[in-house]
Amino acid sequence: MRVTEKGQVTIPKDIRDRLNIGPGSEVDFVADDRGARLIVVSGGKAQEPEDFESWLKSVSGTFDTGGMTTDEYMEWLRGPRDDLGPG
């Protein structure tokens, strides 16, 4: 697929259907050692789990930070903080 001037791509219909991605869905791209992964944050067509345990099971193993700690991931995601001075 081709990236537009605005950095946009079209997710093919068969993938949208398979991942329950619809209008209002939120997705993220996460870089790893093999390239980038499309992560479905919330699906517009997916039904909400009935309770927290069901939700936890449904998302278990779907997010891989590549071994980064939370702080390392946040810095990778947002970039280094320049508003903090030394020490």
ABEGO torsion letter per residue (X at the ends): XBBBAAGBBBBBAAAAAAAGBBBGBBBBBBBBAAEBBBBBABBAABBBBABAAAAAAAABGABBAGGBBAAAAAAAAAEBBAABBBX
